[in-house]
Structures are given as C-alpha cells and as structure tokens.
C-alpha cells in the first residue's frame, strides 16, 4: 500500500515535470527544496506578525480596563 502511494506520488511529479517542461528531478527539487520550505517560512512569519498584533491589542485593552 505504501509502495503504491509512493509510485502514485512519483507519477504526479512526473506529470508536473512534463507539463511544466522541467522533468521529474527538477520538479522534485522545486517543490521540496524551494516551495515547501519557503511556504513554511512564510507562514511562520505571518503567524509571528499576527501574534504580535494580538499581543498589542491585549495590552491596549488591559490598559483601557485599568483606567
């Protein structure tokens, strides 16, 4: 079952490589070495920004409650 899933994934990468015209190996590198880490980094940065914004609002609301 795992081997079938792996072969299906390889087939998908081969199709992507053919459609885009860069081949299986380059499609694999672009997806797993460039896009995936880039998306992880992007979402981490967005999460930290939102967390900082939420903390600012919390501080402002607590200050307003104290006055």
Sine and cosine of phi, psi and omega as CSV:
sin_phi,cos_phi,sin_psi,cos_psi,sin_omega,cos_omega
0.00,0.00,-0.71,0.71,0.01,-1.00
-0.92,0.40,-0.63,0.78,0.01,-1.00
-0.90,0.43,-0.63,0.78,0.04,-1.00
-0.90,0.43,-0.66,0.75,0.03,-1.00
-0.90,0.44,-0.68,0.73,0.04,-1.00
-0.87,0.50,-0.73,0.68,0.00,-1.00
-0.90,0.44,-0.58,0.81,0.07,-1.00
-0.89,0.45,-0.69,0.72,0.03,-1.00
-0.89,0.46,-0.66,0.76,0.05,-1.00
-0.89,0.46,-0.66,0.75,0.04,-1.00
-0.88,0.48,-0.66,0.75,0.04,-1.00
-0.89,0.46,-0.69,0.72,0.03,-1.00
-0.89,0.45,-0.61,0.79,0.04,-1.00
-0.90,0.43,-0.66,0.75,0.03,-1.00
-0.90,0.44,-0.71,0.71,0.04,-1.00
-0.86,0.51,-0.71,0.70,0.02,-1.00
-0.87,0.49,-0.65,0.76,0.01,-1.00
-0.94,0.34,-0.69,0.73,-0.04,-1.00
-0.90,0.44,-0.69,0.72,-0.03,-1.00
-0.99,0.16,-0.37,0.93,0.05,-1.00
1.00,0.08,0.48,0.88,-0.01,-1.00
-0.85,-0.52,-0.04,1.00,0.05,-1.00
1.00,0.09,0.27,-0.96,-0.06,-1.00
-0.89,0.46,-0.74,0.68,-0.09,-1.00
-0.89,0.45,-0.73,0.68,-0.02,-1.00
-0.93,0.38,-0.61,0.79,0.07,-1.00
-0.88,0.48,-0.67,0.75,0.02,-1.00
-0.88,0.48,-0.71,0.70,0.01,-1.00
-0.90,0.43,-0.72,0.70,-0.03,-1.00
-0.88,0.48,-0.69,0.72,-0.06,-1.00
-0.95,0.32,-0.76,0.65,-0.19,-0.98
-1.00,-0.10,-0.26,0.97,0.01,-1.00
-0.96,-0.27,-0.49,0.87,-0.06,-1.00
-0.95,-0.31,-0.86,0.52,-0.11,-0.99
-0.92,0.40,-0.78,0.63,-0.06,-1.00
-0.87,0.49,-0.78,0.62,0.04,-1.00
-0.89,0.45,-0.58,0.82,0.04,-1.00
-0.89,0.46,-0.68,0.74,0.03,-1.00
-0.92,0.39,-0.64,0.77,0.05,-1.00
-0.87,0.49,-0.71,0.70,0.03,-1.00
-0.90,0.44,-0.69,0.72,0.03,-1.00
-0.85,0.52,-0.76,0.65,-0.03,-1.00
-0.92,0.40,-0.55,0.84,0.07,-1.00
-0.90,0.43,-0.71,0.70,0.02,-1.00
-0.89,0.45,-0.70,0.71,0.02,-1.00
-0.89,0.46,-0.63,0.77,0.02,-1.00
-0.90,0.45,-0.69,0.72,0.01,-1.00
-0.90,0.43,-0.65,0.76,0.04,-1.00
-0.87,0.49,-0.73,0.69,-0.02,-1.00
-0.91,0.42,-0.61,0.79,0.03,-1.00
-0.89,0.45,-0.67,0.75,0.04,-1.00
-0.90,0.44,-0.65,0.76,0.04,-1.00
-0.89,0.46,-0.69,0.72,0.02,-1.00
-0.89,0.46,-0.64,0.76,0.01,-1.00
-0.91,0.42,-0.61,0.79,0.05,-1.00
-0.89,0.45,-0.70,0.71,0.01,-1.00
-0.90,0.43,-0.60,0.80,0.04,-1.00
-0.89,0.45,-0.70,0.71,0.02,-1.00
-0.89,0.46,-0.67,0.74,0.00,-1.00
-0.91,0.42,-0.69,0.72,-0.02,-1.00
-0.92,0.39,-0.59,0.81,0.06,-1.00
-0.93,0.38,-0.59,0.81,0.05,-1.00
-0.91,0.42,-0.63,0.77,0.01,-1.00
-0.93,0.37,-0.53,0.85,0.02,-1.00
-0.95,0.31,-0.54,0.84,-0.02,-1.00
-0.95,0.32,-0.48,0.88,-0.04,-1.00
-1.00,0.06,0.00,0.00,0.00,0.00
